[in-house]
Structure formats: structure tokens, C-alpha cells
Amino acid sequence: MLRFIIRRVIVIVPMLFIIVSLTWALVLLAPGNFYSGEKKLAPAVEKNLREKYGLDKPWYVQYGKVLKNIARFDFGNSLKYEGQSVNQILMRGLPVSVALGITAYLIALLAGVTMGTLAALKPNSLLDYASMALAMLGISIPNFVLGPLLVLLFSLTLFWFPPALWSGFPSKSLVLPALTLSAIYIAYIARLTRSGMLEVMRSDYIRTARAKGLSERQVVTRHALRGGLLPVVSFSGPALAFLITGTVVVERIFALPGLGNYFINACFNRDEPLIIGIVAFIAVSVLVFNLLVDISYAFIDPRIRY
Amino acid sequence: MSYSASRLRTLSITLIGCLIVAGCAASAKNSVFFGKSDPPRENILRYVSGSEPETIDPQIPNLQNEARICLALYEGLAEYDPKTSEAIPALAERWEVNKDSSEFVFYLRHDGRFSNGDPITARDFVYTIRRGLTPATGSRTASFAYPIKYAQAFNEGDVFVFDPATNAFLLEKDFAEGNSQTSAPVPLSSLPIKSIADEYPASAEGKVPAADTAFHQLMHSPARLVLPKSEKDRKKILDASPKLNAAIAGKQFVPVKASDVGVEAIDDYTLRISLSQPAPYFIGMMPHQFFRVLHQKTIEKFGAAWTDAANIVTSGPFKLESWQHYDRIVVTRDPMYWDARNVKLDKIIFYLLAENTTMMSLYKAGELDATYNHTVPSAWLDVIGPLKDFMDAPEAAIDYYNFNTAKGPTADVRVRKALNMSLDKKALADWRHVKPLTAMTPDGIFPGYPQPKGDPFDSEKAKRLLADAGYHDASGKFDPKKLEATEIELITNPDGSNIPYAEFVQAQWKQNLGVTIQIRIMESKTLFKALAALDYKGVSRTGYGADYMDPYTFLSIFYTPTGSNSTGWWDPKYVALLDEANRTIDHQRRYQLLAQAEQLLLDAQPVIPLVVGTTRLMKKPYLKGFYPNPTTLNPWKFVYIERDQAKWDYGMPVMSEPPAVAGG
């Protein structure tokens, strides 16, 4: 177990190196600069800027600087945002994304597992069809459509929740974005739970449990859910990573000051240190969450050993 | 799929349909205004400023999302008129302009104060301008100050050439090559001063012009020769001119210093700015954020961190309260501000977001009091257009297409003229509810300017021109296939309405000429790079917003062959006309010369003028002192919340009234 964990942690280093190098190369190849705009700058102005930010140096010097920064977990200063370090920006955006991600995660787990279990208990019933149809909707409606629809209903017609902006955690302003963000995950989790539960409910140990004379509720909560949720667990680990880091569209629609919003602007702005910082951060989170999921398997499923 | 599942799907689709209808019905109920229109309880303006500002250091960034905030925090010699965007007195109570607009004297108010209570003096302005020009500041807008003597040389890090033998600097005029500049009269600011009173028009009150000084004498000596500091760049120039090369032998190179720049504090409250060329439009630039006064001690003490809320010292009607990144910037009324009692808002909250639909939702829900320009999506115009809080006024901004005049079929002026002529711009403008752009300057923005008109819509003439240019079949008639064979294309970025515009233009060419010109869509920064390198075949899209209120802001795009000029077209005759216009003292005569230059440009047709920009913003009826002006920059001190419904704006506010100059 320990050897497995150490091996996985060590793998993170070369992975990160490759991801960062690729990102850096892509930014380098992208035309334009953080300062380029519709109105062209005077040549001297541009020269002064390139000198100020070290863009006049050859590529290997710039690349070396990036690697050195990564090694020290200090991504340097943003090019676009004068006097702000990437680490500062990450630390500022992260809590918002985490609050949003975890809220959405909890909604997704709660709603998804409930819907999936209910559907699995009475397969081919109206309840089953209804929850699966809802799940299908969740998967097929992209969140940039769902978000405005929810705003239209809940903020502009019913005036229950604000249509956008951040007002801390917990607050009413979190409801619509979290709901929008979780829709697709509710759907996946519901479907995974349903299929997992259906399979488990047919297995021998459930029959044994029933034969012991346990009530149906005990059979489901004590025995079936543990096994039936295994696919959900393996999905939910990376899902949490994606929920926290993949909030780009939702944060933009609802104007939330999270990492996703920073990331998309960093790309438009060609803000190299910020892009690399956020990509590296997301990469590490996904790798770590995957590792955690693998470890948790061992606890949930007694059949798995490392 | 079973029967019940398909029924459920139908049901859910119906449900979504109901949602949309419900939403529309809700907006239809308030037919006069868009959404809630109850004034906020407190005197707090809630506004959007666009995406997160790069910095609130006014001299570094160059976009409007920063300008909107900097206008609240800093003040300059002049401020934008809230209705016309022209310069009105601010920290300078008045100013004098010499006879050929090459020198300006500003008289500062004595009660100007920074947010920490320090008085604002002429020395602070000298510091501010020098600091903006310092290469290490990395200002994107430093070129705004280039008309000032030696400003460009200092910003470029150039050198003077000093001759130890004669103890004098080499002069520019001795090495001027035979270009149009040589015949031009020397500006007053580069001639020795005979009598200072002679240089300024007699003032009605008989005031004596500002005193002469040693620095002033120095500025008035003939312009010194300036060479690049880097040896490589210098060699290029020296190689081209043997005379120059010979002259610099044994001379010393002296770097141009901040103290060489033509700004001078004559006393605490008198500032003199000497220019290298006459520039009547210079006053119009003074409200620009580059020229807004900064606090020297704060910047020197904290470096780049001077804009942190804990450190910042500002000069405007509002001061910084907090900056929650990517969320909001809050500014409060500054009691130190000289005109604080006329500032009506207690606070302004700038939400840092740039998503139009989000803004419109917030506005509708009554969480925003106004939006900025172009925030109403085109597809919403049918619904929003008739509402009384929709503000649509012409902007000092233009949309146009460039031709690549350097290569390809568009190197031929006949092709350029034909492509322009075969475009029904009126139809385009009607379709988008905008005004057509007929010349390089927007129509009706500069009163009294005798704007020339470009060629009218005439597709038959266009076909003849194209046939003349060699795109004809055996019978001599225009053959669209021949033009298509040149692989001419139209490139544009996908922002705003650019794609629908391009498709409309494409359809027009197809309909009127029978030519199919392909559209290529490029991400903005990629497009800008292609434009700068003239790396496109045929036609490309550009827009330009006025930097100051003078036709010259648009005409100067083509003053140089590089920069924002992405056509490859450049004509010394055009430059000579612009120079002559700017030397002309008589206002109307100057406008005529500018119009002549514009006509010359239109004749050469390096561009297809398309449409004049429009403001397209929302403003709650209770918000007063806020106007859809040509620059869509609002000086916040004039803005207030009107609680008396009888005084609300039911429609566009009156824009022609004389401006309300607070405290004046």
C-alpha cells in the first residue's frame, strides 16, 4: 500500500513537467501577447514592455525561468495584472471555486444517489423512467443553457435568487451556480448508481441478506449501497477535482471570482505565468484526487488489495 | 424508447418552453423599462466596469475597463464633458494656448488636494508626465504624450549628440533629409523667444502670460538631433545618411533624460507644456487617464504595490475603499477632493464582469443602475430597442475593413474602389439599426467639420472598374470567376457582431457582383498579429475608438505606415496635409485641411468604411448626470440618483444642453 502510494506520488513529478512544458509551448505558439490589442502600441512602448517583463530574452531563458519557478512552487508574477503574483491569485480564486465545487458535489451526490437508488429499486416503473429522463436532460442540456434558464426562472421571474455575483459562502448567490454546475453530475451519478445497484441487487450476497430475514431497507442501506456505489466512488473522485477546477463556464455566466474565471481570462490575455500556474494546479489536483480514489477503493471493496 | 419515456420527454420540452415564455411574459409586463426600476435606498451607484482591471495605475493600461475606474480615482488638468466628451477645466482652472498651438500654459486651482491631504501642484504634474514616459513604467499609452518636446525620445531611450569642440548639441534641422518637413515653418516652440506676449493671443482680461525661464529658453531653441541608443538601430540610420555619419565622428552620445521633456512647473500652480509640433488637439487629450495626476511619494515608497488599498493615494472625486479581485471595486467619496460638496454619490460599486447577458440579467433584476457601451446583445434589440431606458447614441468610434494594398488583387485601387462601391452600406446600417460610415471620421460627432463623402453605392460602376482592372471575359465584361481565382478573402475576429457583419458584406458582394469572397474567422489576438504583419489576402476587419474628441484621432491612423494602419497604404502628401492642418491657427481652416486629407484618403480607398459605433447601453430612469456620450466615459462626479419620479428620464437624456459644470 505504502509503496503504491509512493510510486504514484513520484509519477506526479514527470507528469507535471510534461504538462507544464506543453502548456508553455502552446502559450508561446499562440499569436499575440498580453498587451496586444486592437490599437497597436507605439514601437518604443512595446519595446519597453518586452524589456520590463523579460520577453526580449531568448526562449530557453524564459523556459528555464518557468521550470525554476515551478520547482519552487512559485509561479512568479502575472503579466497582465500589475504587481499581483500568480500564487496570490490562485489563493484568492481557490476558495470560491472550492465552495462552489463542494456545494455542487454534495448536491450531485445527494440527488444522484437518491434518484439512482429509487430508480434501481423499482426498475421500469414510472419513477425509474422519470428519474432517468431527468438524468438524460441533465446530461444533454449544456450548462451555458441551463444557467440562463435557471436565472430566467428563479431570478428574473420569481426573484428568489440573485442572477449573478458573489456574496460569500454560504449565501443565496451560490444556489443557482451550484445547481447549474451539478446538473450533469447528478445525471451521471444517478445513472451509475442505478446500474450499480441493479447489478448488486441481483447478486448472491443480497439474496443471503434477504434470506437472513433483514428488512428491505436494511438490505439496501447496509449491504447493497456499499457495493452498488463502487462505480460512483470511482467517478466521484475525479468528479470532485473537475467540479472544483472545471467551473469555467458557470463562473463566467454567474460572474464568480473563481479559478475558472481567472483561467479563461488568462488564456484570452495570454498571461503566461497565470495560465501555467492554473494548469499546474489543476493537473496536480486531478492526479491527487485520482490517487485518493484508488486508495479509498481498498477501504470500500474488500476484494481490492495493493 | 418506451411510450412513457417519450411522453416524459415531450413533457419536459414543454416545461422548458413554458419557462421561456414565462420569462418573456415577465419582461413584457414592464413595457416602459427593462425590469425593476426602483432607485436604490442609498446614494450608491452600482455599475459594471468590465473585466478585472490590469491595474488601477492609470498610466499603465489602455482599455476602457480600467478607464471607467480611473476616472473616479484620479483627476487631471481637464475632465471629460459628461455630454460631449470634450475637455472641460478640472484641476486646471484655465489654460492659454500659444499662437500656433505648440505651447500650453495651465493655471492650476489652489485648492486641489490628494486623498491624503497633500496639495496638488504643478510639480506633481511634471512628475506624473515624466513618470509615464519613463521606459521602466511600461505605460501602454505613453505615446499620448509624444507631442511633448523630447517625450518620444525619452520614452524610446534615445540619445542627443553633443559636440565637445563647440560645446553644443547637434541640431535636427541640419540633417533633415529632403522630405516634406523641411519646407514647413518651424513651430513657435522651437524658435527663440522674442517677446512672450507676442506668442500668445491677447487675453481679454489683460492678463500677463506666464514668466520666461531658463528651461523655457532651452525648449525654444531649435530641436536637437535624436538618435537611437542601441548601436544596431543607430547604425541603420547612420548607414543611410553619410552626412550624418561623418558629423557624429568624435561626438558624445548623451541619453535623453526625464528633465529634458518639455514640461515645466513655472511656480506651484502654473504648468507649461512645450510641444515639438503644433497640436491643436492636445487639450482634448488632457482628460485621458495618462495625464491624471499621481502622488510621487506614494509611488516612490511602495513601487508596484502603490495601488494596494492600504497604500494608494489618489486625486479624484472618489477614493479606493476595497478591491475584491474578479468581483468588485468599491470607491467612496473623498472628503479631501476640492469639489467634494458637489460630488453627489456616496459610493460607487464597480462589478468586475464582462459577460453581456449576465449584466443584462443583473440590470433587469435591479442590481445594476447602468451598463456600459455595447452591452445590449444585437439579438435583443427588437425587445430592448423600444424601451425607455435603452440608450443608443452615436459613438466616436468606427468600424471599417482594411485592404491589403501591398499585395494581391487589392493592391489595385480600382479593385478597392469596386469592392467599396458594390456594398450597400445603408442596407447594412438599417439592418443593424446603426448609422452608415461614409468616410473615415464618424458623421455628426465633430460639429462644424466639413466631412467629405466616400463613393456612393453603385454596383454597375463597380463591375466596370473590375473589368478595367483585368477581371473580364473575352467580351470585356466583368467575370466574377477571375476575381475569385485570386483567392481574395475577408478575415475577421468573432467578437460582437463582427461575424454577422462579415456575412452581410459577403452576401452583398455575391448579390451585387456575383463574387464569392470567403470569410475566415480568427481569434482576436491572432487577427491583430496578422494585421500588423500585413499577412492577409484582401480584406480584414478593424474598429477604432477616438482617443480624444478631434477628427485627427481617426485621421492619424494613417499618419505612419505602421501602427494601427494595417493597410500598407501611406502617402507623404496625406501626412503633409495633416501637418499643415495642425499648424493652422484658424479653427475652420484647419478643419478644411483635415477634410482635404480625408478626401485624399478616401480617393485612395485603403479601407471600406462600414458603420459608426453606437453606445447601446442601459440606464435606469432615476440615474441622472450619466449620458451616452461619444466616448462612453462618464465623469462620476456629475452622476446622481434622482428620487423624484417627475424628474426621471423617460427616454434619452437631452444631450445638447450646456454641460453642468460642478463647482465652476
Boltz contact constraints between the chains, C-beta under 6 A:
constraints:
  - contact:
      token1: [A, 31]
      token2: [B, 525]
      max_distance: 6.0
  - contact:
      token1: [A, 31]
      token2: [B, 526]
      max_distance: 6.0
  - contact:
      token1: [A, 31]
      token2: [B, 529]
      max_distance: 6.0
  - contact:
      token1: [A, 32]
      token2: [B, 525]
      max_distance: 6.0
  - contact:
      token1: [A, 32]
      token2: [B, 528]
      max_distance: 6.0
  - contact:
      token1: [A, 32]
      token2: [B, 529]
      max_distance: 6.0
  - contact:
      token1: [A, 36]
      token2: [B, 525]
      max_distance: 6.0
  - contact:
      token1: [A, 36]
      token2: [B, 528]
      max_distance: 6.0
  - contact:
      token1: [A, 39]
      token2: [B, 564]
      max_distance: 6.0
  - contact:
      token1: [A, 40]
      token2: [B, 563]
      max_distance: 6.0
  - contact:
      token1: [A, 40]
      token2: [B, 564]
      max_distance: 6.0
  - contact:
      token1: [A, 41]
      token2: [B, 140]
      max_distance: 6.0
  - contact:
      token1: [A, 42]
      token2: [B, 143]
      max_distance: 6.0
  - contact:
      token1: [A, 44]
      token2: [B, 155]
      max_distance: 6.0
  - contact:
      token1: [A, 44]
      token2: [B, 156]
      max_distance: 6.0
  - contact:
      token1: [A, 45]
      token2: [B, 142]
      max_distance: 6.0
  - contact:
      token1: [A, 45]
      token2: [B, 143]
      max_distance: 6.0
  - contact:
      token1: [A, 48]
      token2: [B, 135]
      max_distance: 6.0
  - contact:
      token1: [A, 48]
      token2: [B, 138]
      max_distance: 6.0
  - contact:
      token1: [A, 49]
      token2: [B, 138]
      max_distance: 6.0
  - contact:
      token1: [A, 52]
      token2: [B, 138]
      max_distance: 6.0
  - contact:
      token1: [A, 80]
      token2: [B, 54]
      max_distance: 6.0
  - contact:
      token1: [A, 81]
      token2: [B, 54]
      max_distance: 6.0
  - contact:
      token1: [A, 82]
      token2: [B, 54]
      max_distance: 6.0
  - contact:
      token1: [A, 82]
      token2: [B, 55]
      max_distance: 6.0
  - contact:
      token1: [A, 82]
      token2: [B, 60]
      max_distance: 6.0
  - contact:
      token1: [A, 83]
      token2: [B, 304]
      max_distance: 6.0
  - contact:
      token1: [A, 83]
      token2: [B, 305]
      max_distance: 6.0
  - contact:
      token1: [A, 92]
      token2: [B, 325]
      max_distance: 6.0
  - contact:
      token1: [A, 129]
      token2: [B, 4]
      max_distance: 6.0
  - contact:
      token1: [A, 129]
      token2: [B, 5]
      max_distance: 6.0
  - contact:
      token1: [A, 133]
      token2: [B, 8]
      max_distance: 6.0
  - contact:
      token1: [A, 137]
      token2: [B, 12]
      max_distance: 6.0
  - contact:
      token1: [A, 149]
      token2: [B, 19]
      max_distance: 6.0
  - contact:
      token1: [A, 151]
      token2: [B, 361]
      max_distance: 6.0
  - contact:
      token1: [A, 152]
      token2: [B, 23]
      max_distance: 6.0
  - contact:
      token1: [A, 153]
      token2: [B, 19]
      max_distance: 6.0
  - contact:
      token1: [A, 155]
      token2: [B, 365]
      max_distance: 6.0
  - contact:
      token1: [A, 156]
      token2: [B, 364]
      max_distance: 6.0
  - contact:
      token1: [A, 157]
      token2: [B, 22]
      max_distance: 6.0
  - contact:
      token1: [A, 157]
      token2: [B, 23]
      max_distance: 6.0
  - contact:
      token1: [A, 157]
      token2: [B, 26]
      max_distance: 6.0
  - contact:
      token1: [A, 163]
      token2: [B, 361]
      max_distance: 6.0
  - contact:
      token1: [A, 163]
      token2: [B, 362]
      max_distance: 6.0
  - contact:
      token1: [A, 163]
      token2: [B, 365]
      max_distance: 6.0
  - contact:
      token1: [A, 164]
      token2: [B, 358]
      max_distance: 6.0
  - contact:
      token1: [A, 164]
      token2: [B, 362]
      max_distance: 6.0
  - contact:
      token1: [A, 166]
      token2: [B, 327]
      max_distance: 6.0
  - contact:
      token1: [A, 252]
      token2: [B, 355]
      max_distance: 6.0
  - contact:
      token1: [A, 255]
      token2: [B, 353]
      max_distance: 6.0
  - contact:
      token1: [A, 255]
      token2: [B, 358]
      max_distance: 6.0
  - contact:
      token1: [A, 257]
      token2: [B, 326]
      max_distance: 6.0
  - contact:
      token1: [A, 257]
      token2: [B, 327]
      max_distance: 6.0
  - contact:
      token1: [A, 261]
      token2: [B, 326]
      max_distance: 6.0
